[in-house]
């Protein structure tokens, strides 16, 4: 019957190292790479939806009637205090 090799015993390959540091080392799986392609694709899709939405809605149009004491700024796309 095969006896398991002690981790602190010398390695059987003759390297002179302990078994745990030579052939007994635990293999480490490489880390998964982050799916950068999916992130880039998501940003492109979000940008395309934003462009389509602003073109469809007319961008920064005045949203209805002015609240009391406010004027619409087409340049900035939001309400300002009336002078």
The first five atom37 places (N, CA, C, CB, O) and aatype in JSON, in Angstrom:
{
  "aatype": [20, 20, 20, 20, 20, 20, 20, 20, 20, 20, 20, 20, 20, 20, 20, 20, 20, 20, 20, 20, 20, 20, 20, 20, 20, 20, 20, 20, 20, 20, 20, 20, 20, 20, 20, 20, 20, 20, 20, 20, 20, 20, 20, 20, 20, 20, 20, 20, 20, 20, 20, 20, 20, 20, 20, 20, 20, 20, 20, 20, 20, 20, 20, 20, 20, 20, 20, 20, 20, 20, 20, 20, 20, 20, 20, 20, 20, 20, 20, 20, 20, 20, 20],
  "atom_mask": [
    [1, 1, 1, 1, 1],
    [1, 1, 1, 1, 1],
    [1, 1, 1, 1, 1],
    [1, 1, 1, 1, 1],
    [1, 1, 1, 1, 1],
    [1, 1, 1, 1, 1],
    [1, 1, 1, 1, 1],
    [1, 1, 1, 1, 1],
    [1, 1, 1, 1, 1],
    [1, 1, 1, 1, 1],
    [1, 1, 1, 1, 1],
    [1, 1, 1, 1, 1],
    [1, 1, 1, 1, 1],
    [1, 1, 1, 1, 1],
    [1, 1, 1, 1, 1],
    [1, 1, 1, 1, 1],
    [1, 1, 1, 1, 1],
    [1, 1, 1, 1, 1],
    [1, 1, 1, 1, 1],
    [1, 1, 1, 1, 1],
    [1, 1, 1, 1, 1],
    [1, 1, 1, 1, 1],
    [1, 1, 1, 1, 1],
    [1, 1, 1, 1, 1],
    [1, 1, 1, 1, 1],
    [1, 1, 1, 1, 1],
    [1, 1, 1, 1, 1],
    [1, 1, 1, 1, 1],
    [1, 1, 1, 1, 1],
    [1, 1, 1, 1, 1],
    [1, 1, 1, 1, 1],
    [1, 1, 1, 1, 1],
    [1, 1, 1, 1, 1],
    [1, 1, 1, 1, 1],
    [1, 1, 1, 1, 1],
    [1, 1, 1, 1, 1],
    [1, 1, 1, 1, 1],
    [1, 1, 1, 1, 1],
    [1, 1, 1, 1, 1],
    [1, 1, 1, 1, 1],
    [1, 1, 1, 1, 1],
    [1, 1, 1, 1, 1],
    [1, 1, 1, 1, 1],
    [1, 1, 1, 1, 1],
    [1, 1, 1, 1, 1],
    [1, 1, 1, 1, 1],
    [1, 1, 1, 1, 1],
    [1, 1, 1, 1, 1],
    [1, 1, 1, 1, 1],
    [1, 1, 1, 1, 1],
    [1, 1, 1, 1, 1],
    [1, 1, 1, 1, 1],
    [1, 1, 1, 1, 1],
    [1, 1, 1, 1, 1],
    [1, 1, 1, 1, 1],
    [1, 1, 1, 1, 1],
    [1, 1, 1, 1, 1],
    [1, 1, 1, 1, 1],
    [1, 1, 1, 1, 1],
    [1, 1, 1, 1, 1],
    [1, 1, 1, 1, 1],
    [1, 1, 1, 1, 1],
    [1, 1, 1, 1, 1],
    [1, 1, 1, 1, 1],
    [1, 1, 1, 1, 1],
    [1, 1, 1, 1, 1],
    [1, 1, 1, 1, 1],
    [1, 1, 1, 1, 1],
    [1, 1, 1, 1, 1],
    [1, 1, 1, 1, 1],
    [1, 1, 1, 1, 1],
    [1, 1, 1, 1, 1],
    [1, 1, 1, 1, 1],
    [1, 1, 1, 1, 1],
    [1, 1, 1, 1, 1],
    [1, 1, 1, 1, 1],
    [1, 1, 1, 1, 1],
    [1, 1, 1, 1, 1],
    [1, 1, 1, 1, 1],
    [1, 1, 1, 1, 1],
    [1, 1, 1, 1, 1],
    [1, 1, 1, 1, 1],
    [1, 1, 1, 1, 1]
  ],
  "atom_positions": [
    [[0.84, -1.17, 0.0], [0.0, 0.0, 0.0], [0.89, 1.24, 0.0], [-0.96, -0.01, 1.21], [1.93, 1.27, 0.66]],
    [[0.48, 2.28, -0.76], [1.26, 3.51, -0.84], [0.99, 4.38, 0.37], [0.93, 4.28, -2.13], [-0.16, 4.67, 0.71]],
    [[2.06, 4.77, 1.02], [1.96, 5.64, 2.18], [2.02, 7.08, 1.7], [3.09, 5.33, 3.22], [2.9, 7.41, 0.9]],
    [[1.12, 7.97, 2.14], [1.19, 9.36, 1.71], [2.5, 10.01, 2.16], [-0.01, 10.14, 2.24], [3.02, 9.71, 3.23]],
    [[3.01, 10.89, 1.33], [4.26, 11.58, 1.63], [3.98, 12.69, 2.62], [4.92, 12.14, 0.34], [3.03, 13.46, 2.46]],
    [[4.81, 12.78, 3.63], [4.68, 13.85, 4.62], [5.06, 15.17, 3.96], [5.59, 13.58, 5.88], [6.02, 15.23, 3.19]],
    [[4.31, 16.22, 4.25], [4.55, 17.52, 3.61], [5.92, 18.08, 3.97], [3.48, 18.5, 4.02], [6.52, 18.81, 3.17]],
    [[6.42, 17.77, 5.15], [7.71, 18.31, 5.57], [8.9, 17.42, 5.22], [7.69, 18.55, 7.04], [10.04, 17.76, 5.51]],
    [[8.63, 16.28, 4.59], [9.72, 15.39, 4.17], [10.36, 15.95, 2.9], [9.19, 13.94, 3.92], [9.77, 16.77, 2.2]],
    [[11.58, 15.51, 2.63], [12.27, 15.93, 1.41], [11.52, 15.37, 0.2], [13.76, 15.46, 1.4], [10.98, 14.27, 0.26]],
    [[11.49, 16.15, -0.9], [10.75, 15.75, -2.09], [11.41, 14.55, -2.74], [10.65, 16.91, -3.09], [12.63, 14.41, -2.7]],
    [[10.61, 13.68, -3.33], [11.09, 12.46, -3.96], [11.82, 12.72, -5.27], [9.94, 11.53, -4.2], [12.47, 11.81, -5.8]],
    [[11.74, 13.93, -5.82], [12.38, 14.2, -7.11], [13.88, 14.48, -6.98], [11.7, 15.38, -7.78], [14.59, 14.5, -7.99]],
    [[14.36, 14.68, -5.75], [15.78, 14.9, -5.54], [16.18, 16.36, -5.6], [16.55, 14.13, -6.56], [17.37, 16.66, -5.7]],
    [[15.22, 17.28, -5.54], [15.54, 18.7, -5.61], [16.15, 19.22, -4.32], [14.3, 19.49, -5.95], [16.79, 20.26, -4.32]],
    [[15.95, 18.51, -3.22], [16.44, 18.94, -1.93], [15.44, 19.83, -1.2], [17.74, 19.67, -2.11], [15.66, 20.18, -0.04]],
    [[14.34, 20.21, -1.85], [13.32, 21.03, -1.22], [12.37, 20.14, -0.44], [12.55, 21.86, -2.28], [12.31, 18.93, -0.65]],
    [[11.62, 20.76, 0.46], [10.57, 20.03, 1.13], [9.47, 19.72, 0.11], [10.01, 20.83, 2.35], [9.26, 20.47, -0.84]],
    [[8.76, 18.62, 0.33], [7.72, 18.19, -0.59], [6.65, 19.27, -0.77], [7.07, 16.9, -0.09], [6.16, 19.47, -1.88]],
    [[6.28, 19.98, 0.33], [5.22, 20.99, 0.25], [5.63, 22.18, -0.61], [4.86, 21.47, 1.63], [4.76, 22.88, -1.13]],
    [[6.93, 22.43, -0.77], [7.41, 23.55, -1.58], [7.8, 23.13, -2.99], [8.58, 24.2, -0.9], [8.15, 23.97, -3.81]],
    [[7.73, 21.85, -3.28], [8.13, 21.36, -4.6], [6.93, 20.74, -5.32], [9.28, 20.33, -4.47], [6.15, 21.46, -5.93]],
    [[6.78, 19.45, -5.25], [5.69, 18.77, -5.93], [4.4, 18.74, -5.13], [6.09, 17.36, -6.26], [3.35, 18.39, -5.67]],
    [[4.45, 19.1, -3.88], [3.26, 19.09, -3.04], [2.57, 20.42, -2.96], [3.61, 18.63, -1.67], [1.6, 20.57, -2.22]],
    [[3.07, 21.4, -3.72], [2.46, 22.74, -3.67], [1.05, 22.69, -4.22], [3.31, 23.76, -4.46], [0.79, 22.01, -5.21]],
    [[0.15, 23.41, -3.58], [-1.23, 23.48, -4.03], [-1.29, 24.38, -5.25], [-2.18, 24.01, -2.9], [-0.79, 25.51, -5.23]],
    [[-1.88, 23.88, -6.32], [-1.97, 24.71, -7.53], [-3.01, 25.81, -7.31], [-2.35, 23.84, -8.77], [-4.06, 25.59, -6.71]],
    [[-2.69, 26.97, -7.8], [-3.57, 28.13, -7.66], [-4.2, 28.4, -9.02], [-2.79, 29.39, -7.13], [-3.5, 28.54, -10.03]],
    [[-5.51, 28.48, -9.04], [-6.2, 28.78, -10.3], [-6.0, 30.25, -10.64], [-7.72, 28.44, -10.2], [-6.05, 31.11, -9.76]],
    [[-5.77, 30.54, -11.91], [-5.63, 31.95, -12.28], [-6.94, 32.7, -12.08], [-5.16, 32.09, -13.74], [-8.02, 32.15, -12.29]],
    [[-6.82, 33.94, -11.68], [-8.02, 34.76, -11.45], [-8.72, 35.01, -12.78], [-7.65, 36.1, -10.76], [-8.08, 35.15, -13.82]],
    [[-10.03, 35.08, -12.71], [-10.78, 35.38, -13.93], [-10.56, 36.81, -14.33], [-12.28, 35.11, -13.74], [-10.51, 37.71, -13.49]],
    [[-10.42, 37.01, -15.62], [-10.27, 38.37, -16.11], [-11.62, 39.06, -16.11], [-9.64, 38.38, -17.52], [-12.65, 38.44, -16.39]],
    [[-11.61, 40.34, -15.8], [-12.83, 41.12, -15.79], [-13.32, 41.29, -17.22], [-12.61, 42.5, -15.12], [-12.53, 41.66, -18.09]],
    [[-14.6, 41.03, -17.49], [-15.11, 41.12, -18.86], [-15.24, 42.57, -19.34], [-16.48, 40.42, -18.96], [-16.33, 43.14, -19.33]],
    [[-14.13, 43.15, -19.73], [-14.09, 44.55, -20.14], [-14.99, 44.78, -21.36], [-12.65, 44.98, -20.45], [-15.59, 45.84, -21.51]],
    [[-15.07, 43.79, -22.23], [-15.91, 43.91, -23.43], [-17.36, 44.17, -23.1], [-15.8, 42.68, -24.27], [-18.02, 44.94, -23.79]],
    [[-17.86, 43.53, -22.06], [-19.24, 43.74, -21.66], [-19.45, 45.15, -21.11], [-19.65, 42.7, -20.61], [-20.5, 45.76, -21.34]],
    [[-18.47, 45.65, -20.4], [-18.58, 47.01, -19.84], [-18.58, 48.02, -20.98], [-17.41, 47.29, -18.85], [-19.4, 48.95, -20.99]],
    [[-17.69, 47.86, -21.94], [-17.63, 48.77, -23.08], [-18.93, 48.71, -23.88], [-16.43, 48.44, -23.98], [-19.46, 49.74, -24.28]],
    [[-19.43, 47.5, -24.1], [-20.69, 47.36, -24.84], [-21.83, 48.02, -24.08], [-21.01, 45.87, -25.08], [-22.7, 48.64, -24.7]],
    [[-21.86, 47.9, -22.76], [-22.9, 48.55, -21.97], [-22.84, 50.06, -22.06], [-22.79, 48.12, -20.52], [-23.88, 50.72, -22.15]],
    [[-21.63, 50.6, -22.05], [-21.48, 52.06, -22.17], [-21.93, 52.53, -23.55], [-20.02, 52.47, -21.92], [-22.58, 53.57, -23.66]],
    [[-21.59, 51.79, -24.59], [-22.0, 52.15, -25.95], [-23.52, 52.11, -26.07], [-21.36, 51.21, -26.98], [-24.12, 53.01, -26.66]],
    [[-24.14, 51.08, -25.53], [-25.6, 50.97, -25.6], [-26.26, 52.1, -24.82], [-26.07, 49.61, -25.04], [-27.24, 52.69, -25.29]],
    [[-25.73, 52.42, -23.63], [-26.29, 53.51, -22.83], [-26.16, 54.84, -23.57], [-25.6, 53.58, -21.46], [-27.09, 55.65, -23.56]],
    [[-25.03, 55.08, -24.21], [-24.83, 56.32, -24.95], [-25.79, 56.39, -26.14], [-23.38, 56.43, -25.44], [-26.35, 57.45, -26.43]],
    [[-25.98, 55.27, -26.83], [-26.9, 55.25, -27.97], [-28.34, 55.5, -27.52], [-26.81, 53.9, -28.7], [-29.07, 56.23, -28.19]],
    [[-28.74, 54.92, -26.4], [-30.08, 55.17, -25.89], [-30.26, 56.63, -25.47], [-30.38, 54.25, -24.7], [-31.32, 57.21, -25.7]],
    [[-29.24, 57.22, -24.87], [-29.3, 58.63, -24.48], [-29.45, 59.52, -25.71], [-28.06, 59.02, -23.68], [-30.27, 60.44, -25.71]],
    [[-28.65, 59.27, -26.74], [-28.73, 60.07, -27.97], [-30.09, 59.91, -28.62], [-27.61, 59.66, -28.96], [-30.7, 60.89, -29.06]],
    [[-30.58, 58.68, -28.68], [-31.89, 58.44, -29.28], [-32.98, 59.14, -28.48], [-32.18, 56.93, -29.38], [-33.9, 59.71, -29.06]],
    [[-32.9, 59.09, -27.17], [-33.91, 59.73, -26.32], [-33.9, 61.24, -26.49], [-33.68, 59.37, -24.84], [-34.96, 61.86, -26.65]],
    [[-32.72, 61.84, -26.47], [-32.66, 63.3, -26.6], [-33.08, 63.76, -27.99], [-31.24, 63.8, -26.29], [-33.66, 64.83, -28.13]],
    [[-32.79, 62.97, -29.01], [-33.24, 63.33, -30.36], [-34.76, 63.17, -30.48], [-32.52, 62.48, -31.42], [-35.41, 63.97, -31.15]],
    [[-35.31, 62.15, -29.85], [-36.74, 61.89, -29.93], [-37.53, 62.93, -29.15], [-37.05, 60.49, -29.41], [-38.58, 63.38, -29.6]],
    [[-37.03, 63.3, -27.98], [-37.76, 64.26, -27.15], [-37.42, 65.7, -27.48], [-37.47, 63.99, -25.69], [-38.04, 66.62, -26.95]],
    [[-36.46, 65.91, -28.33], [-36.11, 67.27, -28.71], [-35.05, 67.89, -27.82], [-37.32, 68.13, -28.7], [-34.84, 69.1, -27.86]],
    [[-34.38, 67.07, -27.03], [-33.3, 67.57, -26.19], [-33.81, 68.34, -25.0], [-32.38, 68.44, -27.0], [-34.51, 67.79, -24.15]],
    [[-33.46, 69.62, -24.92], [-33.8, 70.43, -23.75], [-34.93, 71.39, -24.09], [-32.57, 71.2, -23.24], [-34.73, 72.6, -24.16]],
    [[-36.11, 70.85, -24.29], [-37.27, 71.68, -24.55], [-37.88, 72.12, -23.23], [-38.31, 70.93, -25.41], [-37.71, 71.48, -22.19]],
    [[-38.59, 73.22, -23.29], [-39.25, 73.72, -22.08], [-40.34, 72.75, -21.67], [-39.85, 75.14, -22.32], [-41.22, 72.43, -22.47]],
    [[-40.32, 72.25, -20.42], [-41.3, 71.26, -19.99], [-42.58, 71.89, -19.45], [-40.69, 70.36, -18.92], [-42.76, 71.98, -18.23]],
    [[-43.46, 72.33, -20.32], [-44.74, 72.86, -19.87], [-44.69, 74.31, -19.42], [-45.26, 72.02, -18.76], [-43.81, 75.07, -19.81]],
    [[-45.67, 74.67, -18.58], [-45.78, 76.05, -18.11], [-44.74, 76.34, -17.04], [-47.18, 76.33, -17.57], [-44.3, 75.45, -16.31]],
    [[-44.36, 77.61, -16.96], [-43.34, 78.02, -16.0], [-43.9, 78.03, -14.59], [-42.8, 79.41, -16.37], [-45.02, 78.48, -14.36]],
    [[-43.13, 77.53, -13.63], [-43.53, 77.67, -12.24], [-43.48, 79.15, -11.84], [-42.61, 76.82, -11.31], [-42.77, 79.93, -12.49]],
    [[-44.19, 79.56, -10.81], [-44.2, 80.96, -10.41], [-42.78, 81.46, -10.08], [-45.12, 81.16, -9.2], [-42.06, 80.84, -9.29]],
    [[-42.4, 82.58, -10.69], [-41.11, 83.2, -10.43], [-39.94, 82.55, -11.14], [-40.84, 83.18, -8.98], [-38.79, 82.79, -10.78]],
    [[-40.22, 81.74, -12.16], [-39.15, 81.04, -12.88], [-39.23, 81.35, -14.37], [-39.23, 79.5, -12.65], [-40.31, 81.63, -14.89]],
    [[-38.1, 81.29, -15.05], [-38.03, 81.4, -16.51], [-37.19, 80.24, -17.02], [-37.42, 82.79, -16.97], [-36.26, 79.79, -16.36]],
    [[-37.54, 79.77, -18.21], [-36.83, 78.64, -18.81], [-35.57, 79.11, -19.49], [-37.73, 77.9, -19.8], [-35.6, 80.1, -20.23]],
    [[-34.46, 78.43, -19.27], [-33.2, 78.73, -19.95], [-32.93, 77.62, -20.95], [-32.03, 78.87, -18.94], [-32.56, 76.51, -20.57]],
    [[-33.12, 77.92, -22.24], [-32.87, 76.92, -23.28], [-31.38, 76.6, -23.35], [-33.37, 77.43, -24.65], [-31.0, 75.48, -23.72]],
    [[-30.54, 77.56, -23.01], [-29.1, 77.35, -23.05], [-28.67, 76.29, -22.03], [-28.36, 78.67, -22.78], [-27.83, 75.44, -22.31]],
    [[-29.25, 76.37, -20.83], [-28.87, 75.43, -19.78], [-29.8, 74.25, -19.66], [-28.81, 76.14, -18.47], [-29.43, 73.22, -19.1]],
    [[-31.02, 74.37, -20.18], [-31.97, 73.26, -20.16], [-32.69, 73.08, -18.84], [-31.28, 72.01, -20.51], [-33.12, 71.97, -18.52]],
    [[-32.82, 74.16, -18.06], [-33.57, 74.07, -16.81], [-34.1, 75.45, -16.43], [-32.68, 73.51, -15.68], [-33.81, 76.45, -17.08]],
    [[-34.9, 75.47, -15.35], [-35.53, 76.7, -14.9], [-34.56, 77.56, -14.09], [-36.78, 76.38, -14.08], [-33.74, 77.04, -13.34]],
    [[-34.68, 78.88, -14.25], [-33.91, 79.84, -13.46], [-34.89, 80.78, -12.75], [-32.91, 80.64, -14.36], [-36.04, 80.89, -13.16]],
    [[-34.42, 81.43, -11.71], [-35.23, 82.44, -11.04], [-35.44, 83.61, -11.99], [-34.56, 82.9, -9.72], [-34.52, 84.04, -12.68]],
    [[-36.67, 84.12, -12.01], [-36.98, 85.26, -12.87], [-36.26, 86.51, -12.33], [-38.52, 85.5, -12.93], [-36.15, 86.69, -11.12]],
    [[-35.77, 87.35, -13.24], [-35.09, 88.57, -12.78], [-36.03, 89.56, -12.15], [-34.37, 89.23, -13.92], [-35.61, 90.63, -11.72]]
  ]
}
